[in-house]
Amino acid sequence: MTELLANHVAGRWQTGTGPGSRLLDPILGTELVRVDATGLNLHAAFAFARDSGGKALRAMSYAQRAQLLADIAAVLQTHRDAYYEISTANSGTVKNDTAVDVDGGIYTLGQYAKWGAALGHAKHLSDGAAVALAKEGAFQSQHIQVPTRGVALFINAFNFPGWGLWEKAAPALLSGVPVIIKPATTTAWLTQRMVKDVIDAGVLPPGALSIICGSAAGLMDQLQPMDVLSFTGSADTAATIRSHNAITRHSVRCNIEADSLNSALLLPGHAAGSEAVTLLAREVAREMTVKSGQKCTAIRRILVPQNLYDEVAQAISAQLAKVTVGNPRNEAVRMGSLVSRSQYDTVQQGLSQLLAHTNALYDGRANALVDANPTIAACAQPVLLGTEDPDGCALVHDMEIFGPVATLMPYRDLEHGLALAHRGQGSLVCSLYGEDAAALATASTDLAASHGRVHVVTPNVAKLHTGHGNVMPQSMHGGPGRAGGGAELGGLRALDFYHRKSAMQAAPSVLQALGATTGA
């Protein structure tokens, strides 16, 4: 029988008492490891994190906690090769896709370590300047932010088991808040291994970082008013989370990152062979195929002027035709698999639904897989759909297929194109392609109302931009409406979620004694 991975709660490693859920190789279908949380004392786990982990972290300054992040990054870097092997086996990713997850997480930790060090030796943050409440400023109000005296519970998605942990944990730990991570079961191996390496290295105080793998009934029942919850996953699960008593009755602060029908929009006025069209086609194909389209930020809708619909379809198709799909262990493979055969079935079902309302402009499903059995492997070939009636085809604006599928749509004029982008009802990101700086700026501010991020690509940044779907710690990650209404990262803005704001009303001498550091 395969190894049963241990959970780390209440300051020690503990295995569940059940048989566990099997984690499989999505290419070979073989069992890798098992995870189980049956029988864990969740109350004790949360209490230990709050009381021991939280107290120890809050006793440190921001600079000291920043050093912890740097130490974590160093530990992870040491074991980087092992993480690549686990990701290939459990997530079916090629090396470049693994880098987004593993190296992206290490990079994010490094950035927050640097930003935290600049906050110095303070243990709370000031929020704006003091303002007078009485004549001659004899009595004033100063707002400060202090770490919340609770635990940060992370319920994460299957697509980024590495980065998904550290992009949340970095600002939480820097803020002085202990973390309990519940990774998605399907790909929990990488998360568990990273946490184990950090715990074994003795980098963090006991209780600062805990992990619960497998099904954990009653997890949210442990949340108390000063705790915070961050969830990444489906809108349906998000709705269930929002209806829990912890949120509705105890006002536990909750951050949600859910479904998103992100778009890429080409501004009018470009010829078929222009650089803007080439850049759009390359980025769309890249976003469709990186991690087999399993990114919450991936391009799902492509909006182009009517006169370029056919040309753009051909340009994207030409890019997709270069993609080889199959076993990521084969160097010739550019795109690996979905995370499971179950996810493969879900993608195919969604594709069938969209095909009833659209046309397949590029269909790779007839292509052979490389070194993979199509009856076993969870490999989905890329498919580019198209509809020439984006106004009447509501489904393309409502259904997100979490795989290598996107839909091309024509627009009449820019106002129409922007309106179609907004039909996503709130998205994480929209990319704009063009060369007119003024037109791009105007379109960007229009799109900002329903997008957490607007990514503008012009020829002069063709080799410099960070990519439509790459979430950088310097920029906010999140979006309104359908995207969940949450906000993560954005530099030190991320610390707001883990702090409580309070107004200190006192004489100037008292406020000066606070010694607050201006920050987040």
C-alpha positions in Angstrom: 0.0 0.0 0.0 1.2 3.5 -0.8 2.3 6.0 1.8 -0.3 7.8 3.9 0.8 11.4 4.1 0.7 12.9 7.6 -1.1 16.1 8.6 0.7 18.7 10.8 -1.6 20.1 13.5 -1.3 21.0 17.1 2.5 21.1 16.7 3.0 17.5 15.6 2.6 15.2 12.6 -0.5 13.0 12.7 -2.0 10.6 10.2 -5.7 10.1 9.8 -7.4 7.0 11.0 -9.2 6.2 7.7 -8.0 4.4 4.6 -7.4 7.7 2.9 -8.0 9.2 -0.6 -5.8 8.0 -3.4 -3.7 10.6 -5.3 -3.1 9.4 -8.8 -0.7 10.0 -11.7 -3.0 11.7 -14.3 -1.0 10.3 -17.1 -0.5 6.7 -16.0 -3.4 6.3 -13.7 -1.2 4.8 -11.0 -1.6 5.4 -7.3 1.1 7.7 -5.8 0.2 8.5 -2.2 -2.8 8.7 0.1 -4.2 11.5 2.3 -6.6 11.4 5.2 -7.7 13.7 8.0 -10.2 11.3 9.7 -10.0 11.5 13.5 -8.0 14.8 13.8 -8.9 17.0 16.7 -9.7 20.1 14.7 -10.6 22.2 17.8 -7.1 21.5 19.3 -5.5 22.2 15.9 -7.0 25.7 15.6 -6.5 26.5 19.3 -2.8 25.6 19.1 -2.4 27.7 16.0 -4.1 30.7 17.6 -2.5 30.4 21.0 1.0 29.2 20.3 1.6 30.1 16.7 -0.1 33.5 16.8 1.5 34.6 20.1 5.0 33.7 18.8 4.5 35.5 15.5 3.1 38.6 17.1 6.0 38.9 19.4 8.2 39.5 16.4 8.6 42.6 14.4 7.8 42.9 10.7 11.5 42.7 9.8 11.9 39.5 11.9 8.9 37.9 10.3 10.2 39.0 6.9 13.4 37.0 7.7 11.2 33.9 8.3 9.9 34.3 4.8 13.4 34.5 3.4 14.3 31.4 5.3 11.3 29.5 4.0 12.2 30.5 0.5 15.8 29.2 1.0 14.4 25.8 2.3 12.1 25.5 -0.7 14.9 26.3 -3.1 17.0 23.5 -1.6 14.3 21.0 -2.4 13.2 22.4 -5.7 14.1 19.4 -7.8 11.9 17.1 -5.7 9.0 19.5 -6.1 9.4 19.3 -9.9 9.2 15.5 -9.7 6.1 15.6 -7.5 4.4 18.1 -9.8 5.1 16.0 -12.9 3.8 12.9 -11.2 0.7 14.3 -9.5 -0.3 17.3 -11.6 0.9 16.1 -15.0 2.8 19.3 -15.7 5.6 20.0 -18.1 8.7 21.8 -16.6 7.7 25.3 -17.7 4.3 24.9 -16.1 5.8 23.5 -12.9 8.0 26.6 -12.8 4.9 28.8 -12.7 3.8 27.0 -9.5 7.0 26.1 -7.7 9.3 29.0 -8.7 6.4 31.4 -8.6 5.8 30.5 -5.0 9.4 31.0 -4.1 9.6 34.3 -5.9 6.5 35.6 -4.1 8.0 34.6 -0.7 11.2 36.5 -1.7 9.3 39.6 -2.6 7.3 39.8 0.7 10.6 39.1 2.6 12.1 42.2 0.9 9.0 44.4 1.5 8.6 43.2 5.1 12.2 44.0 5.9 11.6 47.6 4.9 8.8 47.9 7.5 11.5 47.6 10.2 11.1 46.7 13.8 7.5 47.9 14.3 4.8 45.6 15.5 1.9 47.5 14.1 1.3 49.8 11.1 0.0 53.4 11.0 -2.8 54.2 8.6 -2.6 57.9 7.6 -1.6 60.9 9.6 -3.1 61.9 13.0 -6.0 64.4 12.7 -7.2 66.9 15.3 -10.4 66.3 17.3 -10.0 69.4 19.5 -8.7 72.9 19.2 -5.0 73.3 18.6 -4.7 69.6 18.1 -4.7 68.9 21.8 -6.7 65.7 21.3 -6.2 63.7 18.1 -7.2 60.5 16.2 -4.6 58.2 14.7 -5.6 55.0 12.8 -3.4 52.0 13.2 -3.5 48.4 12.0 -2.6 45.5 14.3 -2.4 41.7 13.4 -5.7 39.9 13.9 -5.6 37.6 16.9 -6.8 34.6 15.0 -5.8 32.0 12.5 -5.8 32.2 8.7 -7.5 29.2 7.1 -6.7 28.6 3.5 -8.9 26.3 1.4 -7.1 26.1 -1.9 -7.7 24.9 -5.4 -6.1 22.0 -7.2 -4.3 23.9 -10.0 -1.6 25.6 -8.0 -0.6 23.4 -5.0 2.7 25.3 -4.5 2.1 29.0 -5.4 -1.5 28.8 -4.1 -0.1 28.2 -0.6 2.7 30.7 -0.6 1.0 33.6 -2.2 -1.5 33.5 0.7 0.9 32.5 3.4 3.6 35.1 2.7 1.4 38.1 3.6 -0.3 36.2 6.4 2.9 35.2 8.2 4.4 38.6 7.6 1.4 40.1 9.3 1.9 37.9 12.3 -1.0 35.5 11.6 -0.6 31.7 11.8 -1.7 29.6 8.8 -3.8 26.4 8.5 -3.8 25.2 4.9 -6.3 22.8 3.5 -5.1 21.9 0.0 -7.3 20.4 -2.7 -7.1 16.6 -2.2 -6.3 15.8 -5.9 -2.9 17.6 -5.8 -2.2 17.8 -2.1 1.1 16.0 -2.3 3.2 19.0 -3.4 1.7 21.2 -0.7 2.2 18.6 2.0 5.8 18.1 1.0 6.6 21.8 1.0 5.1 22.3 4.4 6.9 19.2 5.7 10.3 20.5 4.5 9.7 23.9 6.1 8.5 22.3 9.4 11.4 19.9 9.5 13.8 22.7 8.9 12.6 24.4 12.1 12.2 27.7 10.4 8.9 28.7 12.0 7.7 28.7 15.6 5.3 25.8 16.6 1.8 26.5 15.4 2.7 29.1 12.8 2.0 26.7 9.9 -0.3 23.7 9.8 -1.7 21.5 7.1 -4.7 19.3 6.9 -4.9 16.9 3.9 -8.0 15.1 2.6 -11.6 15.5 3.5 -12.0 17.5 6.8 -15.7 17.7 7.8 -16.3 20.5 10.3 -13.3 22.5 9.3 -15.2 25.8 9.1 -17.0 25.0 12.3 -13.7 25.8 14.1 -13.6 29.4 12.9 -14.0 32.2 15.4 -14.7 35.9 14.9 -11.0 37.0 14.8 -10.1 34.3 12.3 -9.9 34.9 8.5 -10.7 32.6 5.6 -9.3 32.6 2.1 -10.9 30.3 -0.5 -9.9 29.6 -4.1 -12.2 27.4 -6.2 -15.6 27.2 -7.8 -18.4 29.7 -7.4 -20.7 26.9 -6.2 -18.4 26.0 -3.3 -17.9 29.7 -2.6 -21.6 30.2 -2.2 -21.7 27.3 0.3 -18.8 28.9 2.2 -20.5 32.3 2.3 -23.6 30.7 3.8 -21.8 29.1 6.7 -22.5 30.4 10.3 -18.9 31.5 10.7 -19.5 34.0 7.9 -23.1 34.9 8.4 -23.2 35.0 12.2 -19.7 35.5 13.4 -18.5 37.8 10.7 -15.3 35.9 10.0 -13.5 37.9 7.3 -13.6 36.0 4.0 -11.7 36.4 0.8 -13.1 34.5 -2.3 -11.4 33.9 -5.7 -13.8 32.0 -7.9 -14.8 31.5 -11.5 -13.7 34.0 -14.1 -14.3 34.4 -17.8 -11.3 36.5 -18.6 -10.9 38.1 -22.0 -8.4 39.4 -24.5 -9.4 42.4 -26.6 -7.8 43.6 -29.8 -8.4 47.3 -30.4 -9.7 48.4 -33.8 -7.5 49.7 -36.6 -5.0 46.9 -37.1 -4.2 45.0 -40.3 -4.3 41.2 -40.4 -0.5 40.8 -40.3 0.2 43.6 -37.8 2.3 43.0 -34.7 -0.7 43.5 -32.4 -2.5 40.5 -34.1 0.6 38.4 -33.8 1.1 39.2 -30.1 -2.6 38.5 -29.4 -2.4 35.1 -31.2 0.7 34.0 -29.4 -0.6 35.0 -26.0 -4.0 33.4 -26.5 -2.4 30.1 -27.5 0.0 30.3 -24.5 -2.8 31.0 -22.1 -4.9 28.1 -23.5 -2.1 25.6 -23.0 -0.1 26.7 -20.0 -1.1 24.1 -17.2 -3.5 22.8 -19.8 -5.7 25.8 -19.4 -6.2 25.1 -15.7 -5.6 28.7 -14.5 -8.2 30.9 -13.0 -6.6 33.8 -15.0 -6.5 32.0 -18.4 -8.0 33.7 -21.4 -11.5 32.3 -22.1 -12.9 34.8 -24.5 -11.1 36.6 -27.4 -12.7 39.8 -28.7 -11.6 41.2 -32.1 -13.0 43.6 -34.8 -15.4 41.9 -37.2 -13.1 42.4 -40.2 -10.3 40.4 -38.5 -12.3 37.5 -37.2 -11.1 35.0 -39.8 -7.5 36.2 -39.8 -7.2 36.0 -36.0 -8.8 32.5 -36.0 -6.1 31.4 -38.5 -3.3 33.0 -36.5 -4.4 31.4 -33.2 -4.9 28.0 -34.9 -1.4 28.1 -36.4 0.0 28.6 -32.9 -2.1 25.8 -31.4 -1.1 23.4 -34.2 2.5 23.6 -32.8 1.5 22.2 -29.4 2.3 18.6 -28.7 0.2 17.0 -25.9 1.0 14.0 -23.8 3.4 12.6 -21.1 5.3 15.5 -19.6 8.3 13.2 -19.0 8.8 13.3 -22.8 10.9 16.3 -23.8 8.9 16.6 -27.1 5.7 17.4 -25.1 4.8 21.0 -24.7 1.5 20.5 -22.8 0.8 17.9 -20.2 -2.4 16.7 -18.7 -5.3 17.9 -16.6 -5.0 17.0 -13.0 -7.3 14.0 -13.1 -9.5 11.9 -15.4 -12.5 13.3 -13.5 -11.4 16.8 -14.5 -10.9 15.6 -18.1 -14.6 14.4 -18.2 -15.8 17.7 -16.8 -13.9 19.6 -19.5 -15.3 17.4 -22.3 -18.8 17.8 -21.0 -18.5 21.5 -20.9 -17.0 21.5 -24.4 -19.9 19.5 -25.7 -22.3 22.1 -24.3 -20.5 25.0 -25.9 -20.1 23.2 -29.2 -23.9 23.2 -29.4 -23.8 27.0 -29.7 -20.4 27.6 -31.4 -18.1 26.3 -34.1 -14.8 24.6 -33.6 -12.2 26.9 -35.4 -9.4 24.6 -34.3 -10.0 21.2 -32.9 -7.0 19.2 -31.7 -9.0 16.3 -30.4 -8.1 14.1 -33.4 -4.4 14.5 -32.7 -2.4 11.7 -31.2 -1.0 11.9 -27.7 2.7 11.5 -27.1 3.7 8.6 -24.9 0.2 8.5 -23.3 -2.8 6.2 -23.5 -5.9 8.2 -24.4 -8.1 5.8 -22.5 -6.2 6.4 -19.2 -4.4 9.8 -19.4 -6.2 13.0 -18.5 -4.8 14.8 -21.5 -7.2 17.3 -23.2 -6.2 18.7 -26.6 -6.7 22.4 -27.2 -9.9 23.6 -28.9 -10.6 27.1 -30.2 -14.3 27.8 -30.5 -15.9 30.7 -32.3 -19.3 32.4 -32.5 -20.2 35.2 -34.9 -23.2 36.1 -32.7 -21.6 37.0 -29.3 -24.7 38.9 -28.3 -27.1 36.0 -28.8 -24.8 33.3 -27.5 -25.1 33.8 -23.7 -23.4 30.6 -22.8 -20.0 31.8 -23.9 -20.2 34.6 -21.3 -21.6 32.3 -18.6 -19.7 29.0 -18.7 -16.0 28.6 -17.8 -14.4 25.5 -19.1 -11.3 24.9 -16.9 -9.1 23.5 -19.6 -7.5 24.3 -23.0 -10.6 25.9 -24.5 -11.3 29.5 -25.5 -13.9 31.2 -27.7 -13.3 33.8 -30.4 -15.9 36.6 -30.9 -16.2 39.6 -33.3 -17.3 43.0 -32.2 -18.8 45.9 -34.3 -17.0 48.8 -32.7 -14.9 49.4 -29.5 -18.0 50.2 -27.4 -19.5 46.9 -28.4 -16.2 45.1 -27.6 -15.9 46.6 -24.2 -19.6 45.7 -23.5 -18.8 42.1 -24.4 -15.8 42.1 -22.0 -18.1 43.3 -19.2 -20.5 40.5 -19.9 -18.1 38.3 -17.9 -19.9 39.8 -14.9 -16.6 40.4 -13.1 -13.3 38.9 -14.1 -9.8 38.6 -12.7 -8.0 40.0 -15.8 -8.5 41.4 -19.3 -5.7 41.9 -21.8 -5.7 44.8 -24.3 -3.7 44.7 -27.5 -3.0 47.8 -29.6 -0.6 50.7 -30.3 -2.6 53.9 -29.6 -1.7 54.9 -26.0 -4.6 57.2 -25.6 -7.2 54.7 -26.8 -5.6 51.9 -24.7 -5.7 54.2 -21.6 -9.4 55.0 -22.1 -10.3 51.4 -22.7 -8.3 50.3 -19.6 -10.2 52.7 -17.3 -13.5 51.5 -18.7 -12.6 47.8 -18.1 -11.3 48.5 -14.6 -14.9 48.6 -13.3 -15.3 44.9 -13.7 -11.8 43.5 -13.8 -9.2 43.1 -11.0 -6.4 43.6 -13.4 -6.0 45.1 -16.9 -3.0 43.9 -18.8 -2.0 46.2 -21.7 0.3 44.8 -24.4 1.9 47.1 -27.0 4.7 46.3 -29.4 7.3 48.1 -27.2 6.6 45.7 -24.3 6.3 42.5 -26.4 9.4 41.0 -24.8 9.0 42.6 -21.4 5.4 42.1 -20.2 4.8 39.5 -17.6 1.9 37.7 -19.4 -1.8 37.9 -19.3 -2.3 35.0 -16.8 0.8 35.4 -14.6 -0.1 36.6 -11.2 2.7 38.9 -9.9 2.9 39.8 -6.2 3.3 43.4 -7.1 -0.2 43.6 -8.6 -3.6 42.8 -7.0 -5.1 39.4 -7.7 -8.8 39.2 -7.5 -11.9 40.6 -9.2 -15.5 41.7 -8.5 -18.7 39.9 -9.2 -18.4 36.4 -10.6 -14.7 36.4 -9.8 -15.5 36.3 -6.1 -15.1 39.9 -5.0 -11.8 39.2 -3.4 -8.4 40.8 -3.4 -5.0 39.2 -2.8 -1.4 40.4 -3.2 -0.8 43.9 -4.6 2.4 44.4 -2.6 1.8 45.4 1.0 -1.9 45.9 0.3 -2.2 42.2 1.0 -1.5 42.8 4.7 -4.8 44.7 5.1 -6.7 41.4 5.1 -4.7 40.1 8.1 -4.9 43.2 10.2 -7.5 44.9 12.2 -7.9 48.7 11.9 -8.6 50.8 15.0 -8.7 54.5 15.7 -6.5 55.6 18.6 -7.9 58.8 20.2 -5.5 60.5 22.6 -3.2 63.4 23.3 -0.4 63.9 20.8 2.2 62.6 23.3 0.4 59.3 23.6 0.1 58.9 19.8 3.7 59.7 19.4 4.6 57.0 21.9 2.8 54.5 19.7 5.8 54.7 17.4 3.7 53.4 14.5 5.5 52.7 11.2 3.8 54.0 8.1 3.1 51.0 5.9 0.4 48.9 4.3 
